[in-house]
Amino acid sequence: MAGQVKWTHQRANRLWRDWLKGGGLIWSPAYHSFLNVRSFSSRGFTSEVVSRKFGRPFVLFSYAERGAFFVFEARPDVEGLCEQVPLDPQETQRLALELGITHPCYPRTKVPMVMTCDFLILVRTAQGTISVAIDVKDDTGAMAWRTTEKLMITRTYYARRGIRHLILFSKDIPEALVNNLEWIRMAEARPGEILSCKEQLDELAGIMADELASTCFDSRPLDVLCRDFDARHGQRPGRGLRIARILMARRVLSADLLKPTLAEQPLSNFALSPRWPALLEQKAV
């Protein structure tokens, strides 16, 4: 954590104890990040994104973290997601001694830092659910030796808990995928929209899905079909495209998310799920 805060051993220990009391509810909607938007200088990137799937806001500290969050949120096998998860500071200090690594300290102090892992995810597998710890980095070439040392502490910490620790680089998160996921997730009714609008969106989603069930998925671009939908149902321009995005958010309509600008993609690049009536009832991304 940076800024003008005066760091002491007492302050760091208190933050850790307070988090255990009020925020250490892993996988719960009541969970809160150990770090928040005031934890770093305003010169850096900070973002708070509300997730319908997990029922709470997430605090993210880089564009790479934001992209990773969209990917994790969209994966149906990810059942739990926590960000900025703190590691027990007493244990990380012992591990640093064992590994012969200098433990990270708060800026301009000798106060050991409460280390955090960017994400802890709960993944459903054929053998059951497993936890995976993930740190997100911007660039493989930009990783200094000191960064690698700190990651060694984190990896050893989780290994002793039987949890796999991975490093995800921004280059491995396709930009088109992130853009499409963000575009899709923003289609659902937002807090503050009037109830009648939400009900209308659900009704129109059902109508579009029903029409798609008898539609030829040909070379017409998606936005052409959506403009035709607006005209036939007396909707303002753009409403049909929003409905199509809602269908994608609920996995009623699937697409190749690695393709840029989904609105311009031909219908042949999309498919309607045979389970679409049941999927329409879902309200989360």
C-alpha positions in Angstrom: 0.0 0.0 0.0 1.4 3.4 -0.9 0.4 6.9 -0.1 1.0 9.1 3.0 0.1 6.4 5.6 2.6 6.0 8.4 3.2 2.3 8.6 4.1 0.6 11.8 4.1 -3.0 12.9 1.0 -2.3 15.1 -0.9 -0.8 12.1 -0.1 -3.8 9.8 -1.0 -6.3 12.5 -4.3 -4.5 13.2 -5.3 -4.5 9.5 -4.6 -8.2 9.4 -6.6 -8.9 12.5 -9.5 -6.7 11.4 -9.7 -8.5 8.1 -9.9 -11.8 9.8 -12.7 -10.6 11.9 -14.8 -8.9 9.3 -13.6 -9.9 5.8 -12.1 -13.3 5.9 -15.3 -14.9 4.6 -13.9 -16.7 1.5 -16.5 -17.4 -1.2 -19.1 -15.4 0.6 -21.0 -12.4 -0.8 -19.9 -10.7 2.4 -16.2 -11.1 1.5 -14.3 -7.9 1.0 -10.9 -7.4 -0.5 -8.0 -6.8 1.9 -7.0 -3.9 -0.4 -9.4 -1.2 -1.5 -9.4 1.8 -3.9 -7.7 3.9 -1.3 -4.8 1.5 -0.8 -2.7 2.9 -3.6 -1.8 6.2 -5.0 -4.3 7.7 -7.4 -1.6 7.7 -10.1 -2.3 4.0 -10.6 -5.3 2.2 -12.2 -8.0 1.2 -9.8 -11.5 -0.1 -10.6 -14.5 -1.4 -8.7 -16.8 -3.7 -10.7 -20.0 -5.1 -9.4 -20.6 -8.8 -10.2 -24.1 -10.1 -10.5 -22.8 -13.7 -10.5 -21.0 -13.3 -7.2 -23.3 -10.7 -5.7 -20.7 -8.1 -4.6 -18.3 -5.4 -5.9 -14.7 -6.4 -6.8 -11.7 -4.2 -6.4 -9.1 -4.4 -9.2 -5.8 -2.7 -9.6 -4.7 -3.1 -13.2 -6.2 -3.5 -16.7 -4.8 -7.1 -16.6 -6.6 -7.8 -13.4 -9.8 -6.4 -14.8 -9.5 -8.6 -17.9 -8.8 -11.6 -15.8 -11.9 -10.9 -13.7 -14.2 -10.8 -16.7 -12.8 -14.1 -17.9 -13.2 -15.8 -14.5 -16.7 -14.4 -14.0 -17.8 -15.7 -17.4 -16.5 -19.2 -16.8 -19.4 -21.5 -15.7 -17.0 -23.8 -13.9 -15.7 -21.0 -11.6 -18.1 -21.2 -8.6 -16.2 -18.8 -6.3 -13.9 -15.8 -6.8 -12.1 -13.6 -4.3 -9.6 -10.8 -5.0 -6.7 -9.3 -3.1 -6.6 -12.2 -0.7 -4.1 -11.6 2.2 -1.6 -14.2 3.3 -0.9 -14.8 7.0 2.0 -12.3 7.6 3.7 -14.4 10.3 3.8 -17.4 8.0 5.1 -15.5 5.0 7.9 -14.0 7.1 8.9 -17.5 8.2 8.8 -18.7 4.6 11.0 -15.8 3.5 13.6 -16.9 6.1 13.4 -20.5 4.9 13.8 -19.5 1.3 16.5 -16.9 2.0 14.4 -14.1 0.6 14.0 -10.6 2.0 10.3 -10.2 3.0 8.6 -7.3 1.2 8.1 -4.2 3.4 5.8 -1.2 3.1 7.4 1.7 1.2 10.1 3.6 3.0 9.8 1.4 6.1 11.1 -1.8 7.6 7.6 -3.0 8.4 6.8 -6.4 6.8 4.0 -6.1 4.3 0.8 -8.2 4.5 1.3 -9.9 1.2 -1.8 -10.5 -1.1 -2.6 -12.8 -4.0 -4.6 -11.2 -6.8 -7.2 -13.9 -7.1 -8.3 -17.1 -5.3 -10.8 -19.1 -7.4 -13.0 -22.1 -6.7 -13.2 -24.3 -9.8 -15.6 -27.2 -10.4 -14.0 -30.3 -11.8 -15.0 -33.8 -12.5 -13.4 -34.8 -9.2 -15.0 -32.0 -7.2 -14.2 -28.4 -6.5 -10.7 -27.2 -6.1 -9.1 -23.9 -5.1 -6.5 -22.2 -7.4 -4.5 -19.1 -6.5 -3.6 -16.7 -9.3 -1.4 -13.7 -9.6 -1.8 -11.5 -12.7 1.2 -9.8 -14.3 1.3 -7.3 -17.1 4.3 -8.7 -19.0 6.7 -11.6 -18.8 9.6 -9.4 -19.8 8.8 -6.8 -17.2 9.1 -9.2 -14.3 12.1 -8.3 -12.1 14.0 -10.7 -10.0 12.5 -9.2 -6.9 9.0 -9.8 -8.2 9.9 -13.4 -8.9 11.2 -13.8 -5.3 7.9 -12.5 -3.9 6.0 -14.9 -6.1 8.1 -17.8 -4.7 6.9 -16.9 -1.2 3.3 -16.9 -2.4 3.7 -20.2 -4.3 5.3 -21.9 -1.3 2.6 -20.5 1.0 -0.2 -22.1 -1.1 1.7 -25.3 -1.9 1.7 -26.0 1.9 -2.1 -25.8 1.7 -2.4 -28.1 -1.2 -3.4 -25.2 -3.5 -1.9 -24.7 -6.9 -0.5 -21.2 -7.6 -0.5 -19.9 -11.2 0.8 -16.7 -12.8 -1.4 -15.3 -15.6 0.2 -12.8 -18.0 -1.8 -10.1 -19.7 -0.5 -11.3 -23.1 -2.4 -14.6 -22.5 -5.8 -12.7 -22.1 -7.0 -11.9 -25.6 -8.1 -8.3 -25.9 -11.1 -9.2 -28.1 -12.3 -11.7 -25.5 -12.1 -9.1 -22.7 -13.9 -6.5 -24.8 -16.7 -8.9 -25.8 -17.2 -10.1 -22.2 -17.4 -6.5 -20.9 -19.8 -5.6 -23.7 -22.1 -8.6 -23.0 -22.1 -8.3 -19.2 -23.3 -4.6 -19.4 -26.5 -5.6 -21.2 -28.5 -6.9 -18.3 -30.8 -4.5 -16.4 -28.8 -2.2 -14.2 -29.5 -1.0 -10.6 -31.8 2.0 -10.9 -33.6 0.9 -14.0 -37.3 1.0 -13.5 -39.0 -2.3 -12.9 -41.1 -2.1 -16.1 -38.0 -1.8 -18.1 -36.5 -4.9 -16.5 -39.7 -6.8 -17.2 -39.8 -5.6 -20.8 -36.2 -6.7 -21.3 -37.0 -10.2 -20.1 -40.1 -10.4 -22.3 -38.2 -9.2 -25.3 -35.4 -11.7 -24.6 -38.0 -14.5 -24.7 -39.4 -13.2 -28.0 -36.0 -12.9 -29.7 -35.0 -16.4 -28.5 -38.3 -17.9 -29.8 -37.7 -16.1 -33.2 -34.1 -17.3 -33.3 -35.3 -20.9 -32.9 -36.8 -20.7 -36.4 -34.2 -18.4 -37.9 -31.6 -19.3 -40.5 -28.2 -18.6 -39.1 -26.8 -17.3 -42.4 -24.4 -14.5 -43.5 -26.5 -11.6 -42.2 -24.6 -9.6 -39.5 -26.1 -9.8 -36.0 -26.8 -6.0 -35.9 -28.9 -6.3 -39.1 -31.1 -9.0 -37.5 -31.3 -6.8 -34.4 -32.3 -3.7 -36.4 -35.0 -5.7 -38.1 -36.2 -6.9 -34.6 -36.4 -3.3 -33.4 -38.5 -2.3 -36.5 -40.9 -5.2 -36.2 -41.5 -4.8 -32.5 -41.6 -1.0 -32.3 -38.4 -0.7 -30.2 -36.0 2.2 -30.2 -32.8 1.7 -32.2 -30.3 -0.4 -30.3 -32.8 -2.2 -28.1 -32.6 -5.4 -30.2 -28.8 -5.5 -29.9 -29.1 -5.2 -26.2 -31.5 -8.1 -26.1 -29.0 -10.2 -28.1 -26.3 -9.3 -25.6 -28.6 -10.4 -22.8 -29.1 -13.7 -24.6 -25.4 -14.1 -24.8 -25.0 -13.2 -21.1 -27.4 -16.0 -20.2 -25.7 -18.4 -22.6 -28.9 -18.7 -24.6 -27.0 -17.5 -27.6 -23.3 -18.5 -28.0 -20.7 -16.8 -30.1 -17.0 -17.0 -30.9 -15.8 -14.5 -28.3 -12.4 -14.3 -29.8 -13.9 -12.5 -32.8 -13.8 -8.7 -32.7 -16.9 -6.6 -32.8 -19.6 -9.2 -32.3 -22.3 -7.0 -33.6 -20.8 -7.1 -37.1 -20.2 -10.9 -37.1 -22.5 -13.1 -39.3 -25.2 -15.1 -37.7 -23.4 -18.2 -38.9 -20.9 -17.5 -36.1 -23.6 -17.8 -33.5 -25.7 -20.7 -32.2 -28.8 -21.0 -30.1 -28.6 -23.4 -27.1 -31.1 -26.3 -27.2 -31.7 -25.5 -23.5 -32.7 -21.9 -24.2 -36.0 -21.9 -22.4 -34.3 -22.8 -19.1 -31.3 -20.6 -19.6 -33.6 -17.6 -20.1 -34.5 -17.7 -16.4 -31.0 -17.0 -15.4 -30.3 -13.4 -14.4 -26.6 -13.6 -13.7 -23.6 -13.4 -16.1 
